[in-house]
Amino acid sequence: MKFNTKTIHGGQHNTDPAYGSVMPPIYQTSTYAQSTPGGHKGFEYSRSGNPTRKALEDALASLENGKFGLAFGSGLAAIDAVLKLFKPGDEIISTNDLYGGSYRLFTKIFEDFGLKFHFVSMQDTSAIEAVISEKTKMIWVETPTNPMMNIINIEAVAQVAKKHKILLAVDNTFATPYLQQPLDLGADLVMHSVTKYLGGHSDLVMGGLVVNDKELADKLYFIQNASGAVCGPQDSFLALRGIKTLHVRMQRHCENGKAVAHYLKEHPKVDQVYWPGFENHPNHEIAKKQMKDFGGMVSFTTKKDSLDGAVEVVEKLKVFTLAESLGGVESLAGHPASMTHASIPKEERQKTGIKDSLIRLSVGIEDIDDLLEDLKQALG
């Protein structure tokens, strides 16, 4: 089954066995009748499993060419479950340019429980190998990274992970499985903030994991049930509905993202534009190889290079909405230093290029002329 068909049918039964419903029904129930103690039809309590959530988990696995999918109440709940695989003293290597919420969870929660994190640039795998020790248990990758759009070579990192028998996890939120499939490139685990492109309509908060290894899957299913950070059936239904148009939405996100990136690059008031599709973007050739296209996320700085200048631009936007998050059909603009990455100390932000003047755009699927006109009037 090709990808565009998988978004609609992947992992799904053609019709619901009860009444022939074409869409998986919303099973808005907390518990299930048993014919005898332990005698049930695969579901006993909705924290442990719910038919609507199961349909979503199967769809997620299908999109990533994985065998096992898990859905959670948020992307951070999914990452939290992954970190619970480890014990005090274990070490994790992460990219130094990552989502602020991931950084906060790593440093403000799990460091207190004895996990140790190393944050390194992953443009070159030698930086990863330099901090690997016998205590290293996982490498955590984002690519493209948030918000600098850095590209990490998943295949190369996978070779390092396998050589040292370390788990490789990839946050695939920005790319989505439409653009890249990390399990096929050697990763052990894929994480998604389903809130973003997979849901696609800014109307739910959810996280997902996909793995191939049954032993790893069983450990994660145990954590999912034991910790209980699951999503409800209504949100599962919305995510399933969103996934069915992922391929057509992503095609337009990529087209519009390209046009916006090129417009900004030529604008006299814009300084740097970060978009993996530019030939001079670091690791552009890797992006070309491991991604189908370059996505709808674009970050940029202005020549004014000041906090006030960035605020002035985002406040003037009319079609782009000033808001956190990304990946919805509508275009959003954000100021990472004060919004999505505010939890990262300023000196750490600046090391990776997150200046106070940086603006991040989630380019939606509106008419491109309206988006370019909006940027034109906001930049002045």
N, C-alpha and C positions, 0 to 999 in steps of 0.2 A: 504494500500500500504506500503510495507516494505521500509526501508530507501534507500537501494541501487537502488530500482526502482524509488523512489522519486527524486533522484538526476537527473534522466533523464526525468521523466514525471510529477513530482510533480507540481501542480498548472498550468500546461501547457495544451493548446488545442493540440490535436493530429496533426492537420494540420492547416495552415493558411487559412482562408475562401476565400481569394482572388484567389489564384492560387494553393492551396494545398501544399505550401511549408512546408517541415517537420520541419525546423528550423524557429523560429520567425524571420521575416524579420527585417532589419535595416530601421526604418522609419526616414530617414534623412530629417526631415521637422520641421519648426518652428511653422507652423500654419495649420489649417484644414478648408476646405470649409464648410459653413453652408447653409442649405436650406432656412432658415428664421432666423432672429435674435434669437440666443439661440437654434436653431435647428441644432444639430450636432450628430455624432455617438459616443459620449462619450469623445471626445477629441476636444479641441478648441485652445490650445496654449501649446507648449511643455515644458514650465516651469511648468505648472499645471499638465500635464500628457502627456505621449508619449507611444504608443503601445509597443515598444521594452522595455522601462523601466518598464512598467506595467507587462509585462511577467516576467521580472526579479524579481520585487517586489512580485509577486505571488509565484515564485519559492523559494525565501528567506523565505516567510511565511510558505510554505509547509515543508521545511527542519527543521524548528524549531517548528513544530506542532503549529504554530500560525495562527491567522486569518488575520492579516494585516501586510504587508511589505512596507517599504519605502527605496528608494535608494538615495544616496547623492554623491556629487562630491568627497568626501574623508571620511575616518573614523572620522576625527576631525570635519568635517561638520555635521556628524550625531550626535556626542556628543554635538556640539554647539546647535543643534536643541533641544536636550533633556534639556540642561541648560536653554533654553529660556522658558521652562515651568514655571520657578520660578521668584520670585520678590525680590527686595532688602530686606535684613533682613532674608531671608530664609537660612537654613543651610543644608549642605550636608556632609555626612560621607563617606570617601573614604578609601580604603586600602592604607597603607603607602608605599607599594611596587607596583608601577604602571608605565605604559609607560610614558616616559618623556614628550611626546607631550600632553597627558591628563593632567599631572601635570602643564605644562606651560599654557594650556588653562584655567584650574581652577584658578591658582594663579595670572597669569599676565593679564588675560582678565576679567574674571567674578568676581574676588574679587573687581576689580575697579567699578563694577556695583552693588556692595552691597551684593553679595552672600558670605556666610562664609563657609569655608571648614575645616573639621577635618580629619586629616590623622592618622589612627590607624592600628595596627596589627589586623588582623581579624582571626587569628588562633583560637581564643577563642571569642565567641560572647559577653562575659562579657565586653570586651574592647569597643565594639560597644554600648552596653546599657549604659555604663558609660558617654558617651557624647551626648546621645539623650536628646533633650529638646522639648518644644512645638513648637520651630521654625524649627525642623528637618523635611525636606520634602523628602529626598531621601538617600538611601545607594547605593554607587557605588562600585561594586565588579569586580575584575579581578581574574580569576582562570583557569589554572595556571597563576601566576603573571609573569610579564615581568620585569627583566630577572631572578629572583631568583626561579621561578617554585614553589612558595608557593601555597598550596592547601587550598581553603576556602570552608567550608561546606555550599553549597547553600541552602539546605533544612533548616539548623539551622538558617541561616541569614534570610531566608524567614519567619520563625516563629516569629523572632524578629520584622521584618518589619510589618507583619500583626498585631501583638499585639499592635504596636504603630501607626498603620495606616500610614505607610511610604511607598513610592514607592521603589521597589528594582530593580535596573538595573544591568545587568551582561554583561561585555565585554567578549564575547565568542570567541575572535579571535584566541587564541592559541589552544583551544580545537577543535573548529569547531563543528557544529551539528552532525558530524559523531561520535564524542567521547562523547559529553554531550549536553543535551537539557534543558537549565535553566528554560524555561517556565513550563516544566513538573515537575520541582523541586520547583516551587513556586514563581519564579521571575515574575515581571510585564512587564519587557522590556529586550530585548536582543540587544546588539550592536555588529556589526562586522566591522573590517577593511576588506572589501571585497578584497582589494589590495592583501591580504596575501593568505591564503589557499583556499578560495572560488574561487578567480580568478585563482590562482595556477601557473601562468606562467610569473609573473613579467612584465606584459605588460599593466597594468592599475592601476589607483588610484581611489578608491571608498569606500564608507561606506554604511552600511545598518542597519536598525532597524526593529525589529519584536515585535508586541504586540498582546494581545488577546482582551483587553478591547476597545470597540468601542469609548467611550468618550475620552480615552487617544489617540487612533488612530486619531480621528478627530482633536484634538488639534495639534498633530504632523504634520498631513497633511496640516493644516492651516499654521504652521510655515514653513514647507518645501516649500509651494507655495509662502508665503509672503517674506521669506528671500531669496529663489531662489538658494540655494546651491545644485542644482541637477546635476546628471551625464548625459552625452549625450548618444544617441542611439548606437553609435559605441562601447563605453565602456560597455554599458548594454549588447550588443550582446556578447562581449568577456567574460564577467562575466558569462553569461548563458552557453556559451561553456565550460568554466572552470568547472562550477558546475557539468556538466554531467560526469566528471571523478573524482569527489571529493572522492568517496568511494574507488576506486582502488588506487588513489594517497596516501590517508591517511593510507591505510593499509601498503604500502611500507615505508612511512615516519616513521610509528611506528616501523616497523621491523628494519629499519636502525638506528633509534634513539636509540633503545634498545642496538643494537650491539656497537654503538659508546659510549654510556654511560658506558657499562661494560668494554670496552677496556680502556677508560680513567681512570676508577676506579682502574684498575690494573697497570697503567703506573707509573713507579718509579718517574717521574718528575711532576706528577699531584698531587695536594693537595686535594681540595674539588671538588666533582662533584654533580651538582644539576639536578636531574631528578626524577619525581614523582614515577617511577617504582621501585625504591629501597625500600626495606622493612624498612630501617631506615630513609627514607625521612619523614620529618614532615607531619603528616596527610595522610600518604600513604594509610591507610585503607579507608579514605574518598575518595581519588582518585580512589581506586579500586571499591568503591560503586557507585560513581556518574559518572565515566568515563568508556567507553568501552575499552580503552587502554590508553597508557601513552604519546602519541604524539611524535613529531619529534624535539622538542626543548630541547637542553641540554646546560647548562652553567657550566663552570669550572674555577678553579684557579690553578696556578702552584706553586710548592714549592719555586720557586725563589721569588714569591710574590712581583713583582715590575711592574711598568708601562713599563719600557724598556723590561722586559721579555715577557710581553703580546704582545707588539708591534712586537717583534722579531718573536714570533710564528705566528701571523696572517699574517705577511709579507712574511713568508716562504711558506705558504699554496699555493698549485697549483690547486687542484681540487675544494676545497672550495674557493669561491670568497670573498674577503674582500669588504663588501658592507652593507649598511643599509637595512632594511626591512627583510622579512622572508616569508616562506610558498610557495616559488616557487619550481618547479621541481628540480632546481639546488641547490646545497649546498652552503650556505653563512656563513661567519664568521663575527662577529662584536665585537667591543670593546665598551660596553655600556657607560663607564665613559666619553669617548670622542666623542661618536657618538649618539646613540639613547637616552641616558639619560643625556647628557651634560647640558640640561636646568635645571636639578635638582641640587641645591647647593651641593658641595662636602660633607659637614658635614651631610646633609640629606641622600645623597646616601649611605654613609658609615654606617649609622644607620641601614639600611636594608640589608647590606652585599654587596653592589655594590662597591667593591674595585677597585682600579686602575688596579689590576692584573686579573680582571674577564673577561673571554671571553665567548661570547654567540654564539652557533652554531644553525643554522637552517639546519637540516640534510635533504638532498634532496633524490631523488629516484634513484641515480646512483648505479652502482654495489658496494656493501658494501666493497669488497676487495680493490677497488681503494680508497674509502674514508678512510679506516683504514691505508692504506699505506701512504696516504697523511698526516694524523695526525702523523704517526710514523716519517716521515722525518722532519716534522715541529718542533716536540718536541725534536728531536735529541737524 
